[in-house]
Amino acid sequence: MTARKEIKKQHKLQREEQRRAVHSARTKRRLLALGAAVIAVAALAALLLALAPWSGSGEAEGSLPALALAIGDNFFRPDTISVQAGQEYRVQLINTGQNTHDIWFAGNDNQSATSDDVRSDPIPGGGAASVKIKYDNPGTYHFVCTFHAGQGGTLVVEQPSIPERSPQ
């Protein structure tokens, strides 16, 4: 091989090495930018979660009686919950399953797909959410997961107990 061909070969190898170095540097910059964006989004989400108790309609949502309801893959636990008529409750939903679930409570008219229904947003596996419910009339109502046929439960609305009068 002549000296000229040897030099051309070396130059070609150097150019390829430079291109790889430039490509590697661009990839590193992009990964760093992506990592910074992920950290920024996570920080924003944490801030929103931290401020969530102070947002809303001004009503102290923390003062509402809370009911815990676990949603698993094809079940609710407990599958029957009881509340008192006229009282507003916060239902804390924890998705213990792997699939996405939600909850849909039939409203005071005890009919599904009407304007008084209460429905959560979809909850991914391992996620949590809460909804507020209030029923005025005693009776038996139903709730379901709209993602999975047959997955449902019962809500029993009881008449509020009247305190006994003390003898005078």
PLY file of the C-alpha trace (Angstrom):
ply
format ascii 1.0
element vertex 168
property float x
property float y
property float z
element edge 167
property int vertex1
property int vertex2
end_header
0.00 0.00 0.00
1.30 3.39 -0.91
1.86 6.16 1.57
-0.94 8.21 0.01
-3.47 5.38 0.42
-2.32 4.85 3.98
-2.89 8.54 4.78
-6.36 8.45 3.17
-7.24 5.39 5.25
-6.08 7.10 8.45
-8.11 10.24 7.61
-11.18 8.14 6.93
-10.79 6.37 10.29
-10.31 9.73 12.04
-13.49 11.17 10.43
-15.49 8.08 11.49
-14.13 8.41 15.02
-15.07 12.11 15.09
-18.61 11.32 13.86
-19.01 8.69 16.56
-17.76 11.14 19.18
-20.19 13.84 17.99
-23.07 11.33 17.94
-22.15 10.11 21.44
-22.02 13.69 22.77
-25.44 14.47 21.24
-26.93 11.32 22.75
-25.52 12.20 26.19
-26.94 15.75 25.96
-30.35 14.41 24.96
-30.37 11.89 27.82
-29.37 14.60 30.30
-32.15 16.87 29.00
-34.65 14.02 29.25
-33.52 13.24 32.80
-33.86 16.90 33.79
-37.37 17.00 32.30
-38.38 13.86 34.21
-37.05 15.35 37.47
-38.92 18.61 36.81
-42.20 16.77 36.15
-41.74 14.64 39.28
-41.03 17.74 41.36
-44.14 19.45 39.98
-46.27 16.37 40.72
-44.91 16.22 44.28
-45.68 19.92 44.75
-49.23 19.47 43.47
-49.77 16.52 45.79
-48.41 18.48 48.71
-50.73 21.41 47.98
-53.80 19.28 47.17
-55.30 19.43 50.70
-55.46 23.22 50.43
-57.07 23.31 47.01
-60.70 22.79 46.10
-63.98 24.40 47.01
-62.78 25.70 50.35
-64.55 22.91 52.24
-62.22 21.03 54.52
-62.28 17.71 52.70
-60.19 16.19 55.46
-63.08 16.67 57.90
-65.37 14.36 55.90
-65.80 10.83 57.21
-63.65 8.54 55.08
-64.34 5.06 53.78
-61.48 2.90 52.50
-62.23 0.72 49.49
-59.64 -1.54 47.87
-60.05 -2.34 44.18
-58.38 -5.51 43.01
-58.42 -7.35 39.75
-62.13 -8.27 39.54
-63.17 -7.46 43.12
-63.88 -4.67 45.60
-62.95 -5.13 49.25
-65.15 -4.77 51.15
-67.86 -5.49 48.60
-70.54 -3.91 50.81
-70.17 -0.55 52.50
-72.65 1.33 54.70
-73.23 5.05 55.11
-75.84 7.26 56.77
-78.35 9.17 54.66
-77.70 12.89 54.39
-74.00 12.64 55.32
-71.26 13.33 52.79
-68.36 10.85 52.72
-64.98 10.66 51.06
-64.34 7.22 49.56
-60.61 6.53 49.40
-59.89 4.12 46.56
-56.70 2.06 46.43
-56.06 -0.06 43.36
-54.28 -3.14 44.71
-54.49 -4.89 41.35
-52.34 -4.72 38.25
-55.11 -3.62 35.86
-56.64 -0.17 35.53
-59.94 0.19 37.41
-62.46 2.87 38.28
-65.62 3.12 40.35
-69.08 4.24 39.32
-71.72 4.82 41.99
-75.37 4.96 40.91
-76.69 8.26 42.22
-79.63 9.14 44.47
-82.08 8.04 41.75
-80.45 4.55 41.91
-80.13 4.55 38.11
-76.84 4.28 36.23
-75.82 6.71 33.51
-77.76 9.67 34.91
-76.56 13.11 35.96
-76.33 12.33 39.69
-73.87 9.43 39.33
-70.41 9.64 40.91
-67.52 8.25 38.88
-63.79 8.25 39.49
-61.12 8.73 36.89
-59.32 5.56 35.78
-56.90 4.38 38.49
-53.81 2.52 37.24
-52.54 -0.56 39.07
-51.01 0.48 42.40
-52.64 3.93 42.18
-55.12 5.71 44.41
-57.92 8.25 44.13
-60.87 9.52 46.11
-64.44 10.56 45.37
-67.12 12.23 47.45
-70.56 10.67 47.81
-73.76 11.74 49.53
-77.09 9.92 49.48
-80.26 11.49 50.82
-82.56 8.45 50.81
-82.02 5.19 52.69
-81.80 2.14 50.46
-79.48 -0.17 48.61
-77.36 1.26 45.81
-74.74 -0.29 43.60
-71.24 0.53 42.41
-69.21 -1.06 39.61
-65.90 -0.97 37.79
-66.70 0.08 34.25
-63.62 -1.70 32.90
-64.60 -5.18 34.10
-68.07 -6.70 33.74
-69.28 -8.35 36.92
-66.97 -6.38 39.20
-69.20 -4.49 41.59
-70.43 -3.98 45.10
-73.28 -2.72 47.24
-73.73 0.55 49.08
-76.24 0.43 51.94
-77.59 3.85 52.91
-79.05 3.72 56.40
-81.44 6.09 58.12
-79.46 8.26 60.56
-79.95 7.15 64.12
-81.94 9.50 66.31
-80.25 10.12 69.64
-82.27 8.96 72.62
-83.62 11.64 74.88
-82.47 11.51 78.42
-85.24 11.39 81.05
-85.91 14.72 82.69
0 1
1 2
2 3
3 4
4 5
5 6
6 7
7 8
8 9
9 10
10 11
11 12
12 13
13 14
14 15
15 16
16 17
17 18
18 19
19 20
20 21
21 22
22 23
23 24
24 25
25 26
26 27
27 28
28 29
29 30
30 31
31 32
32 33
33 34
34 35
35 36
36 37
37 38
38 39
39 40
40 41
41 42
42 43
43 44
44 45
45 46
46 47
47 48
48 49
49 50
50 51
51 52
52 53
53 54
54 55
55 56
56 57
57 58
58 59
59 60
60 61
61 62
62 63
63 64
64 65
65 66
66 67
67 68
68 69
69 70
70 71
71 72
72 73
73 74
74 75
75 76
76 77
77 78
78 79
79 80
80 81
81 82
82 83
83 84
84 85
85 86
86 87
87 88
88 89
89 90
90 91
91 92
92 93
93 94
94 95
95 96
96 97
97 98
98 99
99 100
100 101
101 102
102 103
103 104
104 105
105 106
106 107
107 108
108 109
109 110
110 111
111 112
112 113
113 114
114 115
115 116
116 117
117 118
118 119
119 120
120 121
121 122
122 123
123 124
124 125
125 126
126 127
127 128
128 129
129 130
130 131
131 132
132 133
133 134
134 135
135 136
136 137
137 138
138 139
139 140
140 141
141 142
142 143
143 144
144 145
145 146
146 147
147 148
148 149
149 150
150 151
151 152
152 153
153 154
154 155
155 156
156 157
157 158
158 159
159 160
160 161
161 162
162 163
163 164
164 165
165 166
166 167
